[in-house]
Amino acid sequence: MKLIQIILLTILATNTYAQIKHNVYMLSLSDKNNSPYSVLHPQDFLSVRAIERRYVQNISIDERDLPVNPQYIKQIEETGVKVIHRSKWLNAVSVHVTDTTLIKKLKELPFVLDIAALGVHRTPKEAKLQEHFPYEKYKESDNYYGSTLNQIAMLSGHVLQSMGHDGSGKRVAIFDGGFSNVYRMPAFDSLYANNSILGTRDFVEGDEFVYEASSHGTQVLSCMAANLPYLVMGTAPGASYYLFKTEDVGSEFKIEEFNWVAAAECADSLGVDVINSSLGYTSFNDESMNYRYEDLNGKTGICSRGADIAVEKGMLVVNSAGNEGDGSWKYIGTPADGINVISVGAVKSNGSRASFSSYGPTPDGRIKPNVSAQGSRAVVAGMKGYAVTTTDGTSFSSPIMAGMVTTLWSAFPDKTNWEIKDAIEASGNQSMQPDSSLGFGIPDFFRAYLYLMEAGMAITLKGDMYSSANLIDNQYKIMVESETAEIINYSLFNKVGQVVYSSSLIAGPFDVKSLEIPMLKDLEPDFYYIKIQVGANTYFSQIVKG
């Protein structure tokens, strides 16, 4: 009898908690009929950059791009509730309800299909800005990447950056719980000097101030954007950033998932290319909201559905797999379960799996996580001055990866998001045997670069050669990665063995040299051969000029 009483009390407490605490609800709407917006006039609701991204990737503008019908918004607010966020992709709105009797009125609206509790609404707090940390002379490392060398070199990020690719021209949105101190930290000075913080928005409290509540987003940003040579560097220091606060660090309710989708739609409309989300949801303060493992199918979670649409609209979504690997849950959460999401597991500095990294697969059998990066003892900018510290979690393997995704895409801006994603997974160190622990493994972004390079050849540190016989616009890229100082000799022969061009140069240690053959445009259509000598090794490749 006592056990039954306890169970009944627990049920009553849970129900009471839900009745008292919930004041935010999601209204799912039936349609977008009689909308004043049209897919024929996307400039009315999408930025030029967002339209261009769709055009480059041959993505059609469809009804999901149309904003929620403003007439429906008006009728909803006339009931006495306040609309917080609206989602055109889900055709839904989140509303703040101070009087629960209004829920009946909302249900009576003919275009409201469903009403679901989301949690608690937060109001803005007073913003408190502090002065910039004073300049200090910091002790320089003996390498350009300082203490972040391992986590960047593990992905061959240093190779792409030595080739001049650092994310420039790409826009990244970071979703997190707060970005304390970012505006005053030396690690981010170059972001402000170059006007690379394009905007901020707090989707939790409804204002623009995000430099509060949590340092988690600050550390995440440093994995991508830190730029203090010989101390701490990010994987995409040349990219531009939007900082979006979507996570309510004071509680855990599904409103945060709706915030996530609203932020993703905002990112889309601003022309963002890559979203990093070091967030995940499985359980909530109201246990009736909790997900079961069977729900992690990419189609149930609110933010998982939004994340997949974001990718369909031409963006890439990179999300932490979760830190439940050594806990009772063990599995990934939402939106890491998204069908199109690049979910990221964590490894140690030696490349072995970190024990906390969440496992896949999804209940429908898909590979998760997709790929992995260093998340154990990941190096981040400290919160005070020029300090550097280490921390653990897939929260940091995700932005390390997202920065490299951005950097790779900046090298091939005309490639689609699917082509970038496929190249990254194909370059993983266990791409031939992916598993539910590390997915396709640790990507080699130089190898991914080579997969995407349609005209050229490359020689890696290991002596592996990748080549294509194609010419594009009379251009042919030749890249040689050198571990020690080497003299590189290269020659171009016609099909009868005559030398038509030759040159040489010196490569430094751990250097990547791009070799040029300037007279390709003057050659007659035919077959040609390239001979490259790197130290004692000789390599041959063919060029076809049509």
Secondary structure, DSSP 8 states (H G I E B T S, - for coil): -HHHHHHHHHHHHHHHHHHHH--EEEEEE---TT-S--TT-GGGTS-HHHHHHHHHTT----GGGS---HHHHHHHHTTT-EEEEEETTTTEEEEE-SSTTHHHHHHHSTTEEEEEEEE----------------------SSTTBTTHHHHHTTTHHHHHHTT-SSTT-EEEEEES--TTGGG-GGGHHHHHTT-EEEEEETTTSSS--SSS-SHHHHHHHHHH-EETTTEE-S-TTSEEEEEE---TT---THHHHHHHHHHHHHHHTT--EEEE---BS--SSGGG---GGGTTTTSSHHHHHHHHHHHTT-EEEEE--S-TTSSS-B--BTTT-TT-EEEEEE-TTSSB-TTS-B---TT----S-EEEE-TTEEEE-SSTT-EEEE-SHHHHHHHHHHHHHHHHHH-TTS-HHHHHHHHHHTBTTTTS-BTTTBT-SB-HHHHHHHH--SEEEE-TTS-EEE----BTTB-EEEEEESS-EEEEEEEEETTS-EEEEEEEEE-TTEEEEE--TTGGGS-SEEEEEEEEETTEEEEEEEEE-
